């Protein structure tokens, strides 16, 4: 089995993903979606060179910067992307988590107003900065 690291593009039966974090127990990934799918505010357009380097089977895909936790054993590595692309994905992911926190969750009394349930949960499971 090949080792999976941040920046790898992996495939499994659910689709194609970009690895954004790796721990002993799990791998954190963001899915690639085809451009014909409805646009989400977390979608990140990739340059032609990034798509070629990622070795994706479809020429028109976007990265959806929404993290998923997956078991590492189910992946097969198909490509990689540059560190600048991973950095853009992480920036978009952090923006999306902030947007999601503002829209979906209000701070509890005595809680830091900038940290809500979703952001606390994500920070507990992976370092996003």
Wavefront OBJ file of the C-alpha trace (Angstrom):
o trace
v 0.000 0.000 0.000
v 1.364 3.421 -0.921
v 1.522 6.092 1.742
v -1.010 8.899 1.427
v 0.105 12.452 2.220
v -1.279 15.986 2.046
v -1.643 17.115 -1.564
v -2.335 13.653 -2.984
v -5.352 13.096 -5.201
v -6.998 9.806 -4.305
v -9.822 7.688 -5.649
v -12.248 5.411 -3.870
v -15.675 4.078 -4.703
v -17.336 7.351 -3.593
v -15.319 9.481 -6.023
v -12.140 11.540 -6.227
v -10.682 13.509 -3.309
v -7.828 15.842 -2.384
v -6.038 14.893 0.838
v -5.850 17.899 3.174
v -4.883 16.153 6.415
v -3.585 12.792 7.600
v -3.694 11.269 11.084
v -3.037 7.740 12.325
v -6.741 6.898 12.460
v -8.189 8.819 9.522
v -7.561 10.915 6.452
v -9.253 14.270 5.873
v -10.216 14.939 2.273
v -12.172 17.364 0.096
v -14.194 15.970 -2.825
v -13.811 16.851 -6.474
v -17.113 17.503 -8.260
v -17.857 17.811 -11.966
v -18.444 21.322 -13.262
v -21.977 20.476 -14.411
v -23.025 20.001 -10.760
v -24.651 22.994 -9.052
v -22.114 25.477 -7.754
v -21.556 25.658 -3.993
v -19.988 28.632 -2.220
v -17.120 26.341 -1.147
v -16.268 25.327 -4.726
v -12.774 26.166 -5.906
v -11.949 26.284 -9.615
v -8.640 24.678 -10.459
v -6.289 25.744 -13.206
v -5.789 23.542 -16.223
v -2.282 22.620 -15.049
v -3.574 21.599 -11.600
v -6.193 19.363 -13.204
v -3.589 17.720 -15.440
v -1.225 17.161 -12.524
v -4.084 15.724 -10.436
v -4.594 13.056 -13.131
v -8.386 13.199 -12.869
v -10.396 11.261 -15.465
v -12.665 14.221 -16.278
v -11.272 17.488 -17.679
v -13.832 19.767 -16.023
v -13.842 19.288 -12.252
v -13.909 21.640 -9.264
v -12.730 21.097 -5.720
v -15.409 21.432 -3.053
v -13.659 22.747 0.059
v -15.804 20.823 2.525
v -13.800 18.381 4.675
v -14.732 14.713 5.002
v -13.093 12.124 7.242
v -12.374 8.798 5.550
v -10.570 5.564 6.338
v -7.145 5.553 4.709
v -7.335 1.919 3.557
v -10.066 2.662 1.024
v -7.909 5.013 -1.104
v -5.743 4.524 -4.140
v -3.454 7.393 -5.097
v -3.930 8.663 -8.659
v -2.098 11.997 -8.678
v -0.928 15.011 -6.745
v -1.322 18.782 -6.764
v 1.099 21.600 -5.995
v 1.375 22.981 -2.466
v -0.085 26.303 -3.682
v -3.274 24.475 -4.680
v -3.503 22.817 -1.255
v -2.978 26.211 0.388
v -5.814 27.730 -1.688
v -8.036 24.802 -0.735
v -7.244 25.254 2.967
v -7.950 28.998 2.754
v -11.284 28.295 1.065
v -12.043 25.599 3.662
v -11.365 28.012 6.533
v -13.574 30.648 4.857
v -16.348 28.084 4.400
v -16.142 26.944 8.023
v -16.432 30.569 9.129
v -19.428 31.141 6.835
v -21.067 27.949 8.039
v -20.533 28.938 11.679
v -22.145 32.338 11.115
v -25.116 30.888 9.264
v -25.847 27.729 11.265
v -24.715 28.228 14.845
v -24.939 30.919 17.477
v -22.489 31.225 20.358
v -23.618 29.929 23.734
v -23.459 32.149 26.840
v -19.898 32.252 28.144
v -18.493 30.919 24.851
v -16.094 32.787 22.618
v -18.406 34.344 19.962
v -15.916 33.488 17.207
v -15.831 29.803 18.096
v -18.944 27.704 17.632
v -19.711 24.014 17.850
v -18.638 23.234 14.300
v -15.305 25.053 14.466
v -14.493 23.532 17.892
v -15.226 20.063 16.509
v -13.035 20.590 13.439
v -10.134 22.027 15.431
v -10.304 19.095 17.838
v -9.866 16.585 14.987
v -7.335 18.358 12.784
v -5.197 21.435 12.770
v -6.622 23.683 10.050
v -4.068 26.483 10.235
l 1 2 3 4 5 6 7 8 9 10 11 12 13 14 15 16 17 18 19 20 21 22 23 24 25 26 27 28 29 30 31 32 33 34 35 36 37 38 39 40 41 42 43 44 45 46 47 48 49 50 51 52 53 54 55 56 57 58 59 60 61 62 63 64 65 66 67 68 69 70 71 72 73 74 75 76 77 78 79 80 81 82 83 84 85 86 87 88 89 90 91 92 93 94 95 96 97 98 99 100 101 102 103 104 105 106 107 108 109 110 111 112 113 114 115 116 117 118 119 120 121 122 123 124 125 126 127 128 129
